[in-house]
Amino acid sequence: MIILFKTSKLEKLCNDEKLMIKRYGPLRCKLLKRRLNELGAANVLEDIRKLPQTRCHELLHNRKGQLSVDLDHPYRLIFEPANNPVPRKPDGELDWTKVTEITIIGVEDTHDQ
């Protein structure tokens, strides 16, 4: 899967282990690297959905259109499909089998919102 980043600052952070450890600590850094590697190795988003440890799911309410995967509780890696247009099924739901590009939005506790 193609991984894009919302900002160049976020891209730099996610590609520099020392910066990640400084910002998130060693455990979250390790999990963040793992999730980014899993996402990068996937052909389509459906591949990630099948990995139980990621708990990949669509978000609701003011985060509709975004997805997340677990890091260390309660933090999640937040992203959105970057395909243009976003692949949809006939019923309007996201077609996970056709999402081949994502944009990383950040690392957040979505329960704080």
Phi and psi restraints in degrees (value plus and minus 20) as a CYANA .aco file:
   2 ILE   PHI    -105.7   -65.7
   2 ILE   PSI     108.9   148.9
   3 ILE   PHI    -132.1   -92.1
   3 ILE   PSI     101.5   141.5
   4 LEU   PHI    -130.9   -90.9
   4 LEU   PSI     148.4   188.4
   5 PHE   PHI    -148.9  -108.9
   5 PHE   PSI     124.3   164.3
   6 LYS   PHI     -81.2   -41.2
   6 LYS   PSI     -57.5   -17.5
   7 THR   PHI    -155.4  -115.4
   7 THR   PSI     137.3   177.3
   8 SER   PHI     -88.0   -48.0
   8 SER   PSI     -50.3   -10.3
   9 LYS   PHI     -83.8   -43.8
   9 LYS   PSI     -63.9   -23.9
  10 LEU   PHI     -85.6   -45.6
  10 LEU   PSI     -59.7   -19.7
  11 GLU   PHI     -82.2   -42.2
  11 GLU   PSI     -64.3   -24.3
  12 LYS   PHI     -81.7   -41.7
  12 LYS   PSI     -64.5   -24.5
  13 LEU   PHI     -79.6   -39.6
  13 LEU   PSI     -65.3   -25.3
  14 CYS   PHI     -95.3   -55.3
  14 CYS   PSI     -29.4    10.6
  15 ASN   PHI    -131.9   -91.9
  15 ASN   PSI     -10.1    29.9
  16 ASP   PHI    -151.2  -111.2
  16 ASP   PSI      84.3   124.3
  17 GLU   PHI     -78.4   -38.4
  17 GLU   PSI     -59.3   -19.3
  18 LYS   PHI     -82.3   -42.3
  18 LYS   PSI     -63.0   -23.0
  19 LEU   PHI     -85.1   -45.1
  19 LEU   PSI     -59.7   -19.7
  20 MET   PHI     -82.5   -42.5
  20 MET   PSI     -65.0   -25.0
  21 ILE   PHI     -83.2   -43.2
  21 ILE   PSI     -62.9   -22.9
  22 LYS   PHI     -81.5   -41.5
  22 LYS   PSI     -60.5   -20.5
  23 ARG   PHI    -100.6   -60.6
  23 ARG   PSI     -62.6   -22.6
  24 TYR   PHI    -133.2   -93.2
  24 TYR   PSI     -31.5     8.5
  25 GLY   PHI      67.5   107.5
  25 GLY   PSI     144.1   184.1
  26 PRO   PHI     -85.4   -45.4
  26 PRO   PSI     -59.0   -19.0
  27 LEU   PHI     -87.1   -47.1
  27 LEU   PSI     -71.8   -31.8
  28 ARG   PHI     -84.4   -44.4
  28 ARG   PSI     -56.2   -16.2
  29 CYS   PHI     -79.7   -39.7
  29 CYS   PSI     -66.5   -26.5
  30 LYS   PHI     -80.5   -40.5
  30 LYS   PSI     -65.8   -25.8
  31 LEU   PHI     -88.7   -48.7
  31 LEU   PSI     -58.2   -18.2
  32 LEU   PHI     -83.6   -43.6
  32 LEU   PSI     -65.0   -25.0
  33 LYS   PHI     -80.2   -40.2
  33 LYS   PSI     -62.5   -22.5
  34 ARG   PHI     -81.3   -41.3
  34 ARG   PSI     -66.5   -26.5
  35 ARG   PHI     -85.1   -45.1
  35 ARG   PSI     -61.1   -21.1
  36 LEU   PHI     -83.3   -43.3
  36 LEU   PSI     -59.8   -19.8
  37 ASN   PHI     -85.4   -45.4
  37 ASN   PSI     -61.8   -21.8
  38 GLU   PHI     -82.9   -42.9
  38 GLU   PSI     -64.4   -24.4
  39 LEU   PHI     -83.7   -43.7
  39 LEU   PSI     -62.3   -22.3
  40 GLY   PHI     -86.6   -46.6
  40 GLY   PSI     -51.2   -11.2
  41 ALA   PHI    -101.9   -61.9
  41 ALA   PSI     -38.0     2.0
  42 ALA   PHI     -93.0   -53.0
  42 ALA   PSI     125.3   165.3
  43 ASN   PHI     -99.7   -59.7
  43 ASN   PSI     -60.8   -20.8
  44 VAL   PHI    -160.8  -120.8
  44 VAL   PSI     143.0   183.0
  45 LEU   PHI     -80.7   -40.7
  45 LEU   PSI     -50.8   -10.8
  46 GLU   PHI     -76.7   -36.7
  46 GLU   PSI     -52.4   -12.4
  47 ASP   PHI     -80.7   -40.7
  47 ASP   PSI     -57.6   -17.6
  48 ILE   PHI     -93.4   -53.4
  48 ILE   PSI     -56.9   -16.9
  49 ARG   PHI     -79.2   -39.2
  49 ARG   PSI     -49.6    -9.6
  50 LYS   PHI     -98.9   -58.9
  50 LYS   PSI     -32.2     7.8
  51 LEU   PHI    -107.3   -67.3
  51 LEU   PSI      89.1   129.1
  52 PRO   PHI     -81.6   -41.6
  52 PRO   PSI     -51.7   -11.7
  53 GLN   PHI     -88.9   -48.9
  53 GLN   PSI     -38.0     2.0
  54 THR   PHI    -103.9   -63.9
  54 THR   PSI     -48.4    -8.4
  55 ARG   PHI      27.4    67.4
  55 ARG   PSI      28.7    68.7
  56 CYS   PHI     -88.6   -48.6
  56 CYS   PSI     106.5   146.5
  57 HIS   PHI    -174.4  -134.4
  57 HIS   PSI     139.3   179.3
  58 GLU   PHI     -98.5   -58.5
  58 GLU   PSI     125.1   165.1
  59 LEU   PHI    -113.2   -73.2
  59 LEU   PSI     146.0   186.0
  60 LEU   PHI    -139.3   -99.3
  60 LEU   PSI     157.7   197.7
  61 HIS   PHI      36.5    76.5
  61 HIS   PSI    -141.3  -101.3
  62 ASN   PHI     -94.2   -54.2
  62 ASN   PSI     -22.5    17.5
  63 ARG   PHI    -132.4   -92.4
  63 ARG   PSI      -3.6    36.4
  64 LYS   PHI     -77.0   -37.0
  64 LYS   PSI     115.1   155.1
  65 GLY   PHI      77.5   117.5
  65 GLY   PSI     -32.5     7.5
  66 GLN   PHI    -123.7   -83.7
  66 GLN   PSI     139.7   179.7
  67 LEU   PHI    -150.7  -110.7
  67 LEU   PSI     146.7   186.7
  68 SER   PHI    -165.8  -125.8
  68 SER   PSI     136.9   176.9
  69 VAL   PHI    -147.2  -107.2
  69 VAL   PSI     129.7   169.7
  70 ASP   PHI     -89.0   -49.0
  70 ASP   PSI     123.2   163.2
  71 LEU   PHI    -136.8   -96.8
  71 LEU   PSI    -143.5  -103.5
  72 ASP   PHI    -116.3   -76.3
  72 ASP   PSI     114.5   154.5
  73 HIS   PHI     -76.7   -36.7
  73 HIS   PSI     112.9   152.9
  74 PRO   PHI    -119.9   -79.9
  74 PRO   PSI      -1.4    38.6
  75 TYR   PHI    -103.9   -63.9
  75 TYR   PSI     125.7   165.7
  76 ARG   PHI    -157.8  -117.8
  76 ARG   PSI     132.1   172.1
  77 LEU   PHI    -108.5   -68.5
  77 LEU   PSI     100.7   140.7
  78 ILE   PHI    -122.3   -82.3
  78 ILE   PSI     114.5   154.5
  79 PHE   PHI    -171.3  -131.3
  79 PHE   PSI     151.7   191.7
  80 GLU   PHI    -161.5  -121.5
  80 GLU   PSI     133.6   173.6
  81 PRO   PHI     -80.9   -40.9
  81 PRO   PSI     120.6   160.6
  82 ALA   PHI    -133.0   -93.0
  82 ALA   PSI     -21.6    18.4
  83 ASN   PHI     -80.2   -40.2
  83 ASN   PSI     123.5   163.5
  84 ASN   PHI    -144.4  -104.4
  84 ASN   PSI      88.7   128.7
  85 PRO   PHI     -99.5   -59.5
  85 PRO   PSI     143.6   183.6
  86 VAL   PHI     -85.3   -45.3
  86 VAL   PSI     107.6   147.6
  87 PRO   PHI     -84.9   -44.9
  87 PRO   PSI     109.3   149.3
  88 ARG   PHI    -148.0  -108.0
  88 ARG   PSI     128.6   168.6
  89 LYS   PHI    -100.2   -60.2
  89 LYS   PSI     147.1   187.1
  90 PRO   PHI     -75.2   -35.2
  90 PRO   PSI     -49.6    -9.6
  91 ASP   PHI    -102.9   -62.9
  91 ASP   PSI     -18.8    21.2
  92 GLY   PHI      74.3   114.3
  92 GLY   PSI     -31.0     9.0
  93 GLU   PHI     -92.0   -52.0
  93 GLU   PSI     136.2   176.2
  94 LEU   PHI     -82.2   -42.2
  94 LEU   PSI     113.5   153.5
  95 ASP   PHI    -115.0   -75.0
  95 ASP   PSI      73.8   113.8
  96 TRP   PHI     -79.9   -39.9
  96 TRP   PSI     -45.2    -5.2
  97 THR   PHI     -98.1   -58.1
  97 THR   PSI     -27.0    13.0
  98 LYS   PHI    -140.2  -100.2
  98 LYS   PSI     -19.7    20.3
  99 VAL   PHI    -101.0   -61.0
  99 VAL   PSI      94.8   134.8
 100 THR   PHI    -138.3   -98.3
 100 THR   PSI     -23.0    17.0
 101 GLU   PHI    -158.4  -118.4
 101 GLU   PSI     119.2   159.2
 102 ILE   PHI    -154.6  -114.6
 102 ILE   PSI     137.5   177.5
 103 THR   PHI    -136.4   -96.4
 103 THR   PSI     101.5   141.5
 104 ILE   PHI     -95.1   -55.1
 104 ILE   PSI     107.9   147.9
 105 ILE   PHI    -118.5   -78.5
 105 ILE   PSI     -57.9   -17.9
 106 GLY   PHI     144.3   184.3
 106 GLY   PSI    -197.1  -157.1
 107 VAL   PHI    -134.6   -94.6
 107 VAL   PSI      98.6   138.6
 108 GLU   PHI    -166.6  -126.6
 108 GLU   PSI     141.4   181.4
 109 ASP   PHI    -116.2   -76.2
 109 ASP   PSI      82.5   122.5
 110 THR   PHI     -90.2   -50.2
 110 THR   PSI     -32.8     7.2
 111 HIS   PHI     -99.6   -59.6
 111 HIS   PSI     -32.9     7.1
 112 ASP   PHI     -97.2   -57.2
 112 ASP   PSI     -33.5     6.5
